Amino acid sequence: MSTEPETPATKPVRRRQQQRAIDTRERIVEAAIAEFSARGFEAASTRAMADAADAKHTLVTYHFNGKEGLWQAAMDRTVKAFTTKQSERLAGLHGVDDVIKLRLVLEDFVRYSAGNLHLHRLMTHLSSGASPQLDALVTDYLKGYFDLVADLIRSCQAKGQFVEGDPHHLHYLFIGAATRIFMQSVEATRIIGRSPLDPGFIDMHVDRCLALFFRDPPKKRDRQGS
């Protein structure tokens, strides 16, 4: 099938069409993240996503081939974006002491959590029961990231600079400590009189969360063992 050759006159039109398609796709992905976060995979409606994105429902199929494709796009934008960023962060810290690495990685997690609440709402829905989506998420995204953090925790424990316990268990404890106040930010604001999402509060929250898990290095003994 032949197409009309592109000319200087048609290039701007083609660019506008391409940009509109990109903008529409982005709106649909953002609407999908919000819908999956609010309802979970099974209850989420692609028609609601299309309406929220101010797009025709047929474009959902055109761009993403239905709900599964939208789910994958939402996971790529949230979970994969985070785990990839963390892996790149660790790669850039090659040669840095493991205690510093772990502190930086966990601090990044707290700050990312404050600015990306959809991530934790998605995970809450997804983790409520067994599903093919959860299996794929663990295999494709989470397992490698959790293993990286667990290795760092073991290294810090060996130096006496991180609380003792199973590394994966401790990682989940840290996630709970770091994220819960952000997930309940409206309630917390009314209780403590300050939004947990304020930059100054986030700085303080980072310090408090890290202090719960990191330990001062053991003091060196002198030759008399004192």
Z-matrix of the N, CA and C atoms (Angstrom, degrees):
N
C 1 1.464
C 2 1.525 1 108.89
N 3 1.293 2 116.96 1 127.27
C 4 1.451 3 121.22 2 -177.32
C 5 1.517 4 110.86 3 -88.42
N 6 1.302 5 115.24 4 155.55
C 7 1.462 6 120.90 5 176.16
C 8 1.515 7 108.77 6 -127.67
N 9 1.301 8 114.46 7 156.49
C 10 1.458 9 119.60 8 178.62
C 11 1.526 10 109.32 9 -67.60
N 12 1.339 11 118.20 10 134.79
C 13 1.468 12 119.68 11 178.40
C 14 1.523 13 110.92 12 -65.01
N 15 1.327 14 114.60 13 145.21
C 16 1.462 15 118.89 14 179.42
C 17 1.525 16 109.55 15 -76.95
N 18 1.296 17 115.49 16 135.46
C 19 1.454 18 122.06 17 179.98
C 20 1.518 19 109.08 18 -119.99
N 21 1.342 20 117.84 19 165.43
C 22 1.475 21 119.32 20 176.44
C 23 1.516 22 113.18 21 -52.92
N 24 1.331 23 116.75 22 -31.21
C 25 1.461 24 120.16 23 -178.39
C 26 1.524 25 112.18 24 -75.14
N 27 1.345 26 115.92 25 -31.33
C 28 1.466 27 118.92 26 -176.88
C 29 1.524 28 113.16 27 -90.57
N 30 1.334 29 118.59 28 -15.08
C 31 1.462 30 121.13 29 -178.31
C 32 1.528 31 113.12 30 -59.03
N 33 1.344 32 119.77 31 -47.14
C 34 1.473 33 119.04 32 178.66
C 35 1.521 34 112.61 33 -60.54
N 36 1.326 35 116.61 34 -37.60
C 37 1.468 36 120.21 35 178.81
C 38 1.514 37 110.03 36 -63.97
N 39 1.344 38 116.88 37 -45.30
C 40 1.458 39 121.49 38 178.88
C 41 1.526 40 110.86 39 -60.89
N 42 1.322 41 117.41 40 -42.36
C 43 1.466 42 120.35 41 179.86
C 44 1.522 43 111.21 42 -63.79
N 45 1.334 44 116.42 43 -40.70
C 46 1.473 45 119.47 44 178.61
C 47 1.524 46 110.74 45 -64.22
N 48 1.321 47 116.73 46 -40.02
C 49 1.458 48 120.11 47 178.71
C 50 1.519 49 111.15 48 -64.64
N 51 1.317 50 116.18 49 -42.47
C 52 1.462 51 120.57 50 178.78
C 53 1.523 52 111.24 51 -64.07
N 54 1.338 53 116.37 52 -41.36
C 55 1.453 54 119.85 53 -179.92
C 56 1.523 55 110.91 54 -66.61
N 57 1.339 56 117.43 55 -38.95
C 58 1.460 57 120.34 56 177.23
C 59 1.525 58 110.92 57 -61.96
N 60 1.342 59 115.80 58 -40.07
C 61 1.464 60 119.41 59 178.92
C 62 1.525 61 110.62 60 -64.93
N 63 1.332 62 117.01 61 -41.45
C 64 1.461 63 121.14 62 178.36
C 65 1.525 64 110.33 63 -63.74
N 66 1.337 65 116.39 64 -45.40
C 67 1.466 66 120.46 65 -179.67
C 68 1.529 67 111.14 66 -62.08
N 69 1.327 68 116.18 67 -41.62
C 70 1.466 69 120.41 68 179.54
C 71 1.520 70 110.57 69 -63.64
N 72 1.316 71 116.19 70 -44.35
C 73 1.458 72 120.27 71 179.61
C 74 1.529 73 110.92 72 -61.27
N 75 1.333 74 117.01 73 -41.70
C 76 1.458 75 120.94 74 179.35
C 77 1.526 76 111.11 75 -63.68
N 78 1.323 77 116.96 76 -42.18
C 79 1.474 78 120.17 77 179.00
C 80 1.518 79 110.67 78 -63.05
N 81 1.314 80 117.15 79 -39.29
C 82 1.460 81 120.49 80 -179.99
C 83 1.522 82 110.83 81 -66.18
N 84 1.341 83 117.37 82 -41.82
C 85 1.463 84 120.47 83 178.74
C 86 1.528 85 110.56 84 -62.15
N 87 1.331 86 117.11 85 -45.45
C 88 1.466 87 120.12 86 179.77
C 89 1.529 88 110.80 87 -63.43
N 90 1.328 89 116.76 88 -39.40
C 91 1.465 90 120.19 89 177.43
C 92 1.524 91 110.54 90 -66.59
N 93 1.316 92 117.26 91 -36.70
C 94 1.462 93 120.91 92 178.73
C 95 1.520 94 110.84 93 -65.13
N 96 1.324 95 117.04 94 -43.29
C 97 1.468 96 120.58 95 178.47
C 98 1.526 97 110.13 96 -59.24
N 99 1.321 98 116.72 97 -44.86
C 100 1.467 99 120.47 98 179.76
C 101 1.530 100 111.39 99 -64.81
N 102 1.319 101 117.42 100 -41.87
C 103 1.467 102 121.71 101 -178.88
C 104 1.530 103 111.18 102 -68.33
N 105 1.310 104 117.71 103 -46.32
C 106 1.463 105 120.43 104 177.66
C 107 1.528 106 110.82 105 -63.59
N 108 1.322 107 117.10 106 -37.06
C 109 1.466 108 121.02 107 179.21
C 110 1.519 109 111.33 108 -64.39
N 111 1.326 110 115.86 109 -37.62
C 112 1.466 111 120.57 110 -176.68
C 113 1.525 112 112.43 111 -80.46
N 114 1.345 113 117.26 112 -33.24
C 115 1.463 114 119.76 113 -169.22
C 116 1.524 115 115.03 114 -122.91
N 117 1.320 116 118.25 115 -14.22
C 118 1.448 117 119.31 116 -172.95
C 119 1.518 118 111.20 117 83.12
N 120 1.330 119 115.86 118 173.46
C 121 1.467 120 119.62 119 -174.59
C 122 1.520 121 112.43 120 -67.37
N 123 1.316 122 117.32 121 -50.59
C 124 1.464 123 120.26 122 -172.81
C 125 1.517 124 112.57 123 -63.56
N 126 1.319 125 117.01 124 -42.60
C 127 1.468 126 120.38 125 -175.29
C 128 1.524 127 113.60 126 -85.10
N 129 1.317 128 117.01 127 -11.91
C 130 1.470 129 119.86 128 -177.75
C 131 1.532 130 110.69 129 -65.99
N 132 1.314 131 115.60 130 145.49
C 133 1.467 132 122.17 131 -177.86
C 134 1.523 133 110.01 132 -115.71
N 135 1.335 134 115.84 133 124.16
C 136 1.465 135 119.06 134 177.11
C 137 1.523 136 110.89 135 -67.79
N 138 1.316 137 116.53 136 -28.76
C 139 1.471 138 118.62 137 177.39
C 140 1.530 139 110.54 138 -67.81
N 141 1.333 140 116.21 139 -38.85
C 142 1.463 141 119.57 140 176.53
C 143 1.524 142 110.87 141 -64.35
N 144 1.320 143 116.03 142 -37.21
C 145 1.465 144 119.93 143 177.45
C 146 1.523 145 110.52 144 -63.61
N 147 1.324 146 116.59 145 -45.16
C 148 1.455 147 120.63 146 179.63
C 149 1.525 148 110.44 147 -61.90
N 150 1.328 149 116.75 148 -42.87
C 151 1.469 150 120.29 149 179.41
C 152 1.526 151 110.86 150 -62.84
N 153 1.342 152 116.23 151 -43.61
C 154 1.465 153 120.08 152 -179.47
C 155 1.519 154 111.44 153 -65.06
N 156 1.336 155 116.08 154 -30.45
C 157 1.465 156 120.65 155 -179.92
C 158 1.512 157 112.60 156 -88.08
N 159 1.345 158 116.21 157 0.33
C 160 1.468 159 121.19 158 -176.81
C 161 1.533 160 110.24 159 54.33
N 162 1.327 161 114.25 160 48.11
C 163 1.464 162 120.44 161 -178.54
C 164 1.526 163 109.39 162 -132.71
N 165 1.305 164 116.74 163 156.28
C 166 1.460 165 121.07 164 176.42
C 167 1.520 166 109.35 165 -68.77
N 168 1.332 167 115.35 166 143.28
C 169 1.459 168 119.71 167 -178.23
C 170 1.523 169 111.62 168 -61.11
N 171 1.315 170 117.17 169 -32.32
C 172 1.471 171 120.14 170 179.52
C 173 1.529 172 112.14 171 -62.22
N 174 1.333 173 116.79 172 -24.87
C 175 1.462 174 119.30 173 179.95
C 176 1.530 175 112.00 174 -70.50
N 177 1.336 176 116.96 175 -24.12
C 178 1.459 177 119.96 176 176.02
C 179 1.528 178 109.67 177 -62.08
N 180 1.341 179 115.06 178 -45.80
C 181 1.465 180 119.35 179 177.61
C 182 1.517 181 111.00 180 -68.57
N 183 1.311 182 116.40 181 -39.71
C 184 1.469 183 120.46 182 -178.10
C 185 1.528 184 111.24 183 -61.76
N 186 1.315 185 116.41 184 -46.44
C 187 1.467 186 120.36 185 -175.74
C 188 1.529 187 113.40 186 -84.74
N 189 1.358 188 117.61 187 -31.81
C 190 1.465 189 119.52 188 -169.20
C 191 1.525 190 114.81 189 -128.97
N 192 1.302 191 117.83 190 -3.29
C 193 1.471 192 121.34 191 179.79
C 194 1.526 193 111.92 192 60.83
N 195 1.347 194 116.56 193 36.63
C 196 1.455 195 120.69 194 173.48
C 197 1.512 196 115.00 195 97.67
N 198 1.349 197 115.93 196 -166.23
C 199 1.464 198 121.96 197 -172.72
C 200 1.517 199 112.94 198 -63.98
N 201 1.326 200 117.56 199 -41.17
C 202 1.464 201 119.75 200 -179.05
C 203 1.531 202 111.23 201 -60.65
N 204 1.328 203 115.75 202 -42.23
C 205 1.454 204 119.09 203 178.38
C 206 1.515 205 112.13 204 -65.62
N 207 1.327 206 115.96 205 -37.49
C 208 1.463 207 120.02 206 177.08
C 209 1.531 208 111.23 207 -66.75
N 210 1.330 209 114.97 208 -39.40
C 211 1.462 210 118.93 209 177.62
C 212 1.522 211 110.69 210 -60.77
N 213 1.318 212 116.40 211 -44.19
C 214 1.457 213 120.27 212 179.35
C 215 1.523 214 110.76 213 -62.29
N 216 1.336 215 116.78 214 -41.83
C 217 1.463 216 120.37 215 178.56
C 218 1.525 217 110.86 216 -63.50
N 219 1.335 218 116.79 217 -39.13
C 220 1.466 219 120.69 218 179.01
C 221 1.526 220 110.93 219 -66.49
N 222 1.327 221 117.32 220 -40.87
C 223 1.462 222 121.10 221 178.14
C 224 1.530 223 110.90 222 -65.77
N 225 1.333 224 116.17 223 -40.73
C 226 1.465 225 119.68 224 178.32
C 227 1.520 226 111.07 225 -62.17
N 228 1.334 227 116.47 226 -39.51
C 229 1.453 228 120.95 227 -176.67
C 230 1.528 229 112.27 228 -74.58
N 231 1.313 230 118.35 229 -24.91
C 232 1.459 231 121.39 230 -175.56
C 233 1.529 232 111.41 231 -109.35
N 234 1.323 233 117.09 232 -74.09
C 235 1.468 234 120.83 233 -174.13
C 236 1.526 235 111.68 234 -66.87
N 237 1.333 236 117.01 235 -50.13
C 238 1.469 237 119.46 236 -178.55
C 239 1.521 238 110.98 237 -63.30
N 240 1.328 239 116.68 238 -39.72
C 241 1.466 240 119.55 239 179.45
C 242 1.525 241 110.46 240 -59.33
N 243 1.336 242 116.48 241 -40.73
C 244 1.459 243 119.94 242 -179.31
C 245 1.523 244 111.88 243 -70.33
N 246 1.340 245 117.56 244 -50.43
C 247 1.457 246 119.95 245 -176.78
C 248 1.532 247 111.59 246 -65.06
N 249 1.323 248 116.61 247 -34.91
C 250 1.470 249 119.61 248 176.80
C 251 1.522 250 110.50 249 -66.04
N 252 1.326 251 116.02 250 -42.81
C 253 1.460 252 120.43 251 178.48
C 254 1.530 253 110.74 252 -61.06
N 255 1.319 254 116.96 253 -41.02
C 256 1.460 255 120.10 254 -179.59
C 257 1.527 256 111.69 255 -68.79
N 258 1.333 257 116.83 256 -40.16
C 259 1.461 258 119.97 257 178.02
C 260 1.521 259 110.90 258 -62.88
N 261 1.335 260 115.99 259 -40.91
C 262 1.467 261 120.22 260 177.83
C 263 1.521 262 110.50 261 -66.43
N 264 1.320 263 116.31 262 -36.19
C 265 1.459 264 121.14 263 177.79
C 266 1.531 265 110.31 264 -61.06
N 267 1.332 266 116.40 265 -46.47
C 268 1.455 267 120.26 266 -179.72
C 269 1.525 268 111.53 267 -66.48
N 270 1.329 269 116.76 268 -38.42
C 271 1.463 270 119.81 269 178.16
C 272 1.527 271 110.72 270 -62.09
N 273 1.329 272 116.46 271 -35.01
C 274 1.458 273 120.67 272 179.26
C 275 1.515 274 113.33 273 -75.56
N 276 1.329 275 116.78 274 -11.44
C 277 1.469 276 121.21 275 -179.64
C 278 1.525 277 111.46 276 -102.58
N 279 1.320 278 116.68 277 22.06
C 280 1.464 279 120.40 278 179.71
C 281 1.538 280 110.79 279 -56.28
N 282 1.319 281 115.51 280 128.23
C 283 1.463 282 120.31 281 -179.86
C 284 1.510 283 114.08 282 90.95
N 285 1.338 284 117.92 283 -9.89
C 286 1.461 285 121.54 284 178.50
C 287 1.526 286 109.27 285 -80.85
N 288 1.329 287 116.89 286 146.16
C 289 1.456 288 121.94 287 178.68
C 290 1.526 289 110.93 288 -54.62
N 291 1.341 290 116.25 289 140.00
C 292 1.466 291 120.82 290 -175.79
C 293 1.528 292 113.03 291 -62.28
N 294 1.317 293 117.67 292 -31.89
C 295 1.471 294 119.60 293 178.27
C 296 1.524 295 109.76 294 -64.50
N 297 1.301 296 117.08 295 -43.64
C 298 1.474 297 120.34 296 177.39
C 299 1.521 298 110.44 297 -65.23
N 300 1.331 299 116.79 298 -41.84
C 301 1.462 300 120.68 299 178.03
C 302 1.525 301 111.40 300 -56.58
N 303 1.331 302 115.08 301 -49.53
C 304 1.459 303 119.26 302 -176.86
C 305 1.522 304 111.06 303 -64.96
N 306 1.323 305 117.63 304 -41.45
C 307 1.462 306 120.23 305 178.50
C 308 1.533 307 110.32 306 -59.97
N 309 1.310 308 116.64 307 -44.15
C 310 1.462 309 120.45 308 -178.70
C 311 1.522 310 111.73 309 -66.76
N 312 1.328 311 116.84 310 -42.14
C 313 1.462 312 120.88 311 -179.90
C 314 1.528 313 110.94 312 -64.31
N 315 1.327 314 116.58 313 -43.93
C 316 1.463 315 119.51 314 179.90
C 317 1.522 316 111.62 315 -69.73
N 318 1.327 317 116.86 316 -36.39
C 319 1.468 318 118.86 317 175.07
C 320 1.521 319 110.76 318 -63.01
N 321 1.335 320 117.17 319 -43.34
C 322 1.461 321 120.58 320 176.66
C 323 1.525 322 110.84 321 -56.58
N 324 1.333 323 115.61 322 -40.64
C 325 1.464 324 119.71 323 -179.54
C 326 1.522 325 111.52 324 -62.15
N 327 1.329 326 116.71 325 -45.10
C 328 1.469 327 119.58 326 -179.57
C 329 1.531 328 110.38 327 -61.43
N 330 1.303 329 116.46 328 -46.35
C 331 1.466 330 120.11 329 -177.39
C 332 1.541 331 111.15 330 -67.47
N 333 1.313 332 116.58 331 -40.06
C 334 1.465 333 119.77 332 177.19
C 335 1.529 334 110.24 333 -63.23
N 336 1.328 335 115.85 334 -39.39
C 337 1.462 336 120.56 335 -179.39
C 338 1.523 337 111.83 336 -61.74
N 339 1.330 338 116.11 337 -40.08
C 340 1.462 339 119.81 338 -179.10
C 341 1.527 340 111.86 339 -64.73
N 342 1.320 341 117.30 340 -31.19
C 343 1.453 342 120.49 341 -177.14
C 344 1.506 343 114.78 342 -98.46
N 345 1.338 344 117.30 343 -1.37
C 346 1.472 345 120.37 344 -176.06
C 347 1.531 346 109.59 345 -139.03
N 348 1.316 347 116.01 346 67.16
C 349 1.460 348 120.82 347 -176.48
C 350 1.519 349 112.40 348 -65.09
N 351 1.331 350 116.77 349 -28.06
C 352 1.461 351 119.33 350 179.83
C 353 1.524 352 111.51 351 -59.68
N 354 1.324 353 116.66 352 -33.02
C 355 1.463 354 120.06 353 -178.85
C 356 1.523 355 110.55 354 -56.72
N 357 1.314 356 117.50 355 -46.33
C 358 1.461 357 120.53 356 -175.38
C 359 1.522 358 111.75 357 -77.60
N 360 1.320 359 117.42 358 -30.47
C 361 1.461 360 119.19 359 174.43
C 362 1.522 361 110.50 360 -67.12
N 363 1.329 362 116.02 361 -40.13
C 364 1.462 363 119.68 362 175.68
C 365 1.527 364 110.57 363 -60.27
N 366 1.322 365 116.06 364 -46.34
C 367 1.455 366 120.36 365 -177.26
C 368 1.523 367 111.54 366 -66.28
N 369 1.325 368 117.62 367 -35.08
C 370 1.460 369 120.72 368 178.42
C 371 1.518 370 110.70 369 -62.16
N 372 1.341 371 116.87 370 -46.84
C 373 1.462 372 120.36 371 177.72
C 374 1.527 373 110.56 372 -63.40
N 375 1.305 374 115.74 373 -45.38
C 376 1.462 375 120.56 374 -172.95
C 377 1.523 376 111.87 375 -66.63
N 378 1.315 377 117.10 376 -35.23
C 379 1.461 378 121.37 377 -174.67
C 380 1.524 379 113.72 378 -85.76
N 381 1.332 380 116.95 379 1.65
C 382 1.467 381 120.04 380 -176.41
C 383 1.528 382 112.81 381 -75.32
N 384 1.319 383 118.38 382 -14.18
C 385 1.460 384 121.23 383 179.28
C 386 1.510 385 111.10 384 -169.94
N 387 1.333 386 115.35 385 164.07
C 388 1.463 387 119.94 386 179.98
C 389 1.527 388 110.55 387 -67.10
N 390 1.325 389 115.62 388 141.50
C 391 1.465 390 120.39 389 178.96
C 392 1.521 391 108.57 390 -163.97
N 393 1.322 392 117.31 391 157.60
C 394 1.469 393 119.77 392 174.83
C 395 1.521 394 112.00 393 -59.68
N 396 1.330 395 116.86 394 -33.63
C 397 1.465 396 120.51 395 179.90
C 398 1.532 397 110.84 396 -65.25
N 399 1.341 398 116.43 397 -40.88
C 400 1.462 399 119.80 398 178.53
C 401 1.527 400 110.48 399 -66.98
N 402 1.321 401 116.88 400 -42.53
C 403 1.467 402 120.19 401 178.70
C 404 1.527 403 110.99 402 -57.95
N 405 1.327 404 116.16 403 -45.73
C 406 1.466 405 120.23 404 -179.29
C 407 1.516 406 111.18 405 -65.59
N 408 1.323 407 116.51 406 -38.76
C 409 1.465 408 120.38 407 -178.69
C 410 1.529 409 111.02 408 -64.38
N 411 1.336 410 115.98 409 -45.39
C 412 1.463 411 120.12 410 -179.84
C 413 1.522 412 110.24 411 -63.10
N 414 1.314 413 116.62 412 -46.67
C 415 1.464 414 121.04 413 -176.76
C 416 1.527 415 111.95 414 -67.57
N 417 1.322 416 116.32 415 -46.16
C 418 1.466 417 120.48 416 -171.51
C 419 1.526 418 113.79 417 -82.39
N 420 1.344 419 117.54 418 -32.75
C 421 1.456 420 119.85 419 -170.47
C 422 1.530 421 114.53 420 -122.57
N 423 1.334 422 117.00 421 -49.31
C 424 1.459 423 119.79 422 -165.61
C 425 1.524 424 114.54 423 -81.91
N 426 1.326 425 117.71 424 -40.00
C 427 1.464 426 120.33 425 -172.73
C 428 1.530 427 111.64 426 -58.36
N 429 1.316 428 117.00 427 -47.94
C 430 1.461 429 119.75 428 -179.22
C 431 1.509 430 112.47 429 -62.65
N 432 1.339 431 116.77 430 -41.02
C 433 1.464 432 120.28 431 179.96
C 434 1.526 433 110.98 432 -66.60
N 435 1.330 434 117.68 433 -45.17
C 436 1.463 435 120.30 434 179.85
C 437 1.521 436 111.03 435 -63.42
N 438 1.317 437 117.73 436 -36.56
C 439 1.466 438 120.15 437 178.64
C 440 1.530 439 111.33 438 -66.76
N 441 1.333 440 117.15 439 -37.99
C 442 1.464 441 120.24 440 177.05
C 443 1.523 442 111.13 441 -61.28
N 444 1.326 443 115.84 442 -46.84
C 445 1.466 444 119.82 443 -179.92
C 446 1.525 445 110.32 444 -66.15
N 447 1.335 446 117.50 445 -39.21
C 448 1.470 447 120.40 446 179.58
C 449 1.522 448 111.03 447 -61.32
N 450 1.324 449 117.35 448 -40.55
C 451 1.470 450 120.23 449 178.09
C 452 1.531 451 111.06 450 -61.87
N 453 1.329 452 116.73 451 -40.51
C 454 1.459 453 120.33 452 178.02
C 455 1.524 454 111.27 453 -65.83
N 456 1.326 455 116.43 454 -40.52
C 457 1.465 456 120.05 455 179.00
C 458 1.530 457 110.01 456 -62.18
N 459 1.323 458 117.26 457 -44.30
C 460 1.469 459 119.88 458 178.93
C 461 1.527 460 111.23 459 -60.23
N 462 1.309 461 116.16 460 -41.88
C 463 1.463 462 119.84 461 179.22
C 464 1.528 463 110.97 462 -62.65
N 465 1.327 464 116.53 463 -43.10
C 466 1.471 465 120.25 464 179.76
C 467 1.522 466 111.41 465 -69.02
N 468 1.343 467 117.16 466 -35.38
C 469 1.468 468 120.25 467 176.42
C 470 1.528 469 110.84 468 -64.07
N 471 1.325 470 115.63 469 -38.92
C 472 1.470 471 119.59 470 -179.84
C 473 1.526 472 111.52 471 -63.02
N 474 1.324 473 116.39 472 -25.79
C 475 1.461 474 121.42 473 177.96
C 476 1.522 475 111.81 474 -91.20
N 477 1.326 476 116.71 475 0.21
C 478 1.453 477 120.60 476 -178.63
C 479 1.510 478 113.53 477 73.98
N 480 1.335 479 117.60 478 22.78
C 481 1.463 480 120.26 479 -174.18
C 482 1.529 481 114.10 480 -115.96
N 483 1.334 482 115.56 481 15.04
C 484 1.468 483 119.30 482 174.62
C 485 1.514 484 107.56 483 -145.83
N 486 1.325 485 116.63 484 146.91
C 487 1.455 486 121.41 485 -177.08
C 488 1.528 487 109.82 486 -57.21
N 489 1.338 488 115.71 487 145.13
C 490 1.462 489 120.55 488 -178.29
C 491 1.527 490 111.01 489 -75.59
N 492 1.330 491 115.65 490 152.60
C 493 1.455 492 121.58 491 177.88
C 494 1.508 493 110.93 492 142.69
N 495 1.319 494 115.42 493 172.91
C 496 1.459 495 120.37 494 177.76
C 497 1.527 496 109.66 495 -63.36
N 498 1.327 497 119.11 496 127.18
C 499 1.464 498 121.01 497 -175.08
C 500 1.519 499 114.50 498 -58.08
N 501 1.333 500 117.86 499 -41.76
C 502 1.458 501 119.30 500 -179.89
C 503 1.528 502 111.45 501 -66.97
N 504 1.344 503 115.91 502 -39.99
C 505 1.464 504 119.71 503 176.33
C 506 1.524 505 110.47 504 -60.86
N 507 1.322 506 116.59 505 -46.05
C 508 1.458 507 120.43 506 179.95
C 509 1.530 508 111.87 507 -63.25
N 510 1.321 509 116.19 508 -36.14
C 511 1.463 510 119.39 509 178.27
C 512 1.522 511 110.24 510 -62.96
N 513 1.333 512 116.98 511 -43.18
C 514 1.460 513 119.54 512 177.54
C 515 1.526 514 111.35 513 -64.80
N 516 1.328 515 116.63 514 -37.73
C 517 1.462 516 118.95 515 176.12
C 518 1.526 517 111.01 516 -60.94
N 519 1.310 518 115.51 517 -41.68
C 520 1.466 519 119.01 518 178.93
C 521 1.530 520 110.52 519 -64.30
N 522 1.313 521 116.90 520 -43.13
C 523 1.474 522 120.30 521 179.08
C 524 1.524 523 110.18 522 -57.70
N 525 1.339 524 116.26 523 -44.97
C 526 1.460 525 119.33 524 179.44
C 527 1.516 526 112.23 525 -62.77
N 528 1.334 527 116.28 526 -45.87
C 529 1.464 528 120.61 527 -179.81
C 530 1.523 529 111.41 528 -62.60
N 531 1.327 530 116.13 529 -37.92
C 532 1.460 531 120.39 530 -174.42
C 533 1.523 532 112.92 531 -77.14
N 534 1.325 533 117.09 532 -37.20
C 535 1.465 534 119.16 533 -167.16
C 536 1.525 535 115.60 534 -100.37
N 537 1.324 536 117.30 535 -23.60
C 538 1.472 537 117.94 536 -169.39
C 539 1.520 538 112.09 537 -61.14
N 540 1.314 539 117.30 538 -40.19
C 541 1.459 540 119.16 539 -177.04
C 542 1.528 541 111.36 540 -67.73
N 543 1.333 542 117.14 541 -29.26
C 544 1.461 543 119.86 542 175.98
C 545 1.526 544 110.61 543 -71.38
N 546 1.333 545 115.95 544 -39.34
C 547 1.459 546 120.26 545 179.31
C 548 1.525 547 111.61 546 -65.71
N 549 1.319 548 116.48 547 -28.95
C 550 1.464 549 121.47 548 179.84
C 551 1.525 550 110.41 549 -110.70
N 552 1.319 551 116.39 550 38.12
C 553 1.462 552 120.28 551 -172.08
C 554 1.526 553 113.38 552 -63.76
N 555 1.336 554 117.65 553 -35.01
C 556 1.472 555 119.64 554 179.57
C 557 1.522 556 109.54 555 -65.21
N 558 1.328 557 116.15 556 -48.13
C 559 1.464 558 120.39 557 178.24
C 560 1.527 559 110.85 558 -62.57
N 561 1.326 560 116.66 559 -46.05
C 562 1.464 561 120.62 560 -177.20
C 563 1.519 562 111.82 561 -62.39
N 564 1.322 563 116.75 562 -36.97
C 565 1.464 564 120.45 563 178.45
C 566 1.524 565 110.80 564 -60.24
N 567 1.338 566 116.27 565 -39.56
C 568 1.462 567 120.02 566 -179.32
C 569 1.522 568 111.70 567 -72.46
N 570 1.319 569 116.90 568 -29.81
C 571 1.458 570 120.53 569 -178.59
C 572 1.525 571 111.38 570 -79.67
N 573 1.334 572 116.44 571 -47.72
C 574 1.464 573 119.26 572 -173.55
C 575 1.524 574 113.04 573 -99.47
N 576 1.332 575 116.82 574 -5.88
C 577 1.460 576 120.14 575 176.64
C 578 1.511 577 114.49 576 74.03
N 579 1.307 578 116.78 577 20.43
C 580 1.462 579 120.99 578 -179.20
C 581 1.528 580 108.83 579 -154.69
N 582 1.295 581 117.45 580 138.69
C 583 1.456 582 119.90 581 -178.60
C 584 1.524 583 111.00 582 -74.28
N 585 1.338 584 117.58 583 128.29
C 586 1.469 585 119.78 584 175.22
C 587 1.530 586 113.03 585 -63.62
N 588 1.330 587 116.79 586 -13.34
C 589 1.458 588 120.42 587 -178.48
C 590 1.524 589 112.77 588 -92.35
N 591 1.339 590 117.72 589 -0.93
C 592 1.462 591 120.34 590 174.77
C 593 1.539 592 109.08 591 -68.03
N 594 1.325 593 117.14 592 140.10
C 595 1.476 594 119.93 593 -177.90
C 596 1.524 595 113.80 594 -53.73
N 597 1.337 596 117.00 595 -42.07
C 598 1.458 597 119.35 596 -179.71
C 599 1.514 598 112.31 597 -64.87
N 600 1.333 599 116.57 598 -37.92
C 601 1.459 600 120.16 599 178.17
C 602 1.524 601 109.91 600 -66.86
N 603 1.322 602 117.09 601 -40.99
C 604 1.466 603 120.70 602 179.99
C 605 1.526 604 110.11 603 -60.51
N 606 1.339 605 117.63 604 -42.06
C 607 1.462 606 121.04 605 177.10
C 608 1.529 607 110.47 606 -57.85
N 609 1.319 608 116.06 607 -46.25
C 610 1.461 609 120.59 608 179.87
C 611 1.522 610 110.47 609 -65.17
N 612 1.317 611 116.83 610 -41.34
C 613 1.467 612 122.00 611 -178.73
C 614 1.526 613 110.66 612 -62.64
N 615 1.314 614 116.57 613 -40.58
C 616 1.468 615 120.49 614 176.20
C 617 1.523 616 109.90 615 -56.54
N 618 1.330 617 116.67 616 -50.40
C 619 1.467 618 120.95 617 -178.46
C 620 1.526 619 111.63 618 -59.98
N 621 1.340 620 116.80 619 -43.49
C 622 1.466 621 120.45 620 -178.20
C 623 1.525 622 111.33 621 -66.39
N 624 1.302 623 116.96 622 -42.34
C 625 1.471 624 120.16 623 -179.14
C 626 1.524 625 111.22 624 -64.72
N 627 1.321 626 116.42 625 -44.03
C 628 1.463 627 119.17 626 179.55
C 629 1.528 628 110.77 627 -65.02
N 630 1.330 629 116.91 628 -38.26
C 631 1.471 630 120.52 629 -178.28
C 632 1.527 631 111.80 630 -65.03
N 633 1.323 632 117.73 631 -25.48
C 634 1.460 633 120.97 632 179.03
C 635 1.528 634 112.01 633 -68.32
N 636 1.317 635 117.19 634 -25.87
C 637 1.467 636 120.21 635 -170.81
C 638 1.525 637 114.41 636 -115.64
N 639 1.305 638 117.25 637 -31.76
C 640 1.467 639 119.27 638 -179.44
C 641 1.524 640 110.44 639 -84.81
N 642 1.325 641 115.53 640 149.81
C 643 1.448 642 122.22 641 -179.50
C 644 1.527 643 109.54 642 -123.80
N 645 1.324 644 116.35 643 150.06
C 646 1.464 645 119.77 644 173.93
C 647 1.524 646 108.91 645 -64.57
N 648 1.323 647 117.81 646 146.08
C 649 1.474 648 119.76 647 178.84
C 650 1.519 649 110.62 648 -62.03
N 651 1.330 650 117.26 649 145.78
C 652 1.480 651 119.75 650 179.30
C 653 1.522 652 110.67 651 -59.10
N 654 1.330 653 115.43 652 143.40
C 655 1.459 654 119.95 653 178.18
C 656 1.528 655 109.99 654 -74.08
N 657 1.318 656 115.37 655 138.33
C 658 1.473 657 120.22 656 178.32
C 659 1.530 658 109.41 657 -74.53
N 660 1.315 659 114.68 658 137.90
C 661 1.461 660 119.23 659 177.52
C 662 1.518 661 110.91 660 -88.66
N 663 1.334 662 116.79 661 148.95
C 664 1.464 663 118.70 662 176.06
C 665 1.522 664 110.02 663 -80.43
N 666 1.283 665 116.26 664 -179.42
C 667 1.466 666 120.01 665 -173.67
C 668 1.528 667 113.17 666 -64.47
N 669 1.325 668 118.11 667 -25.15
C 670 1.456 669 120.99 668 179.17
C 671 1.529 670 111.58 669 -83.78
N 672 1.370 671 115.66 670 -1.19
C 673 1.456 672 119.36 671 178.27
C 674 1.506 673 114.19 672 80.30
N 675 1.351 674 116.53 673 12.63
C 676 1.464 675 120.10 674 -178.93
C 677 1.512 676 110.73 675 -84.47
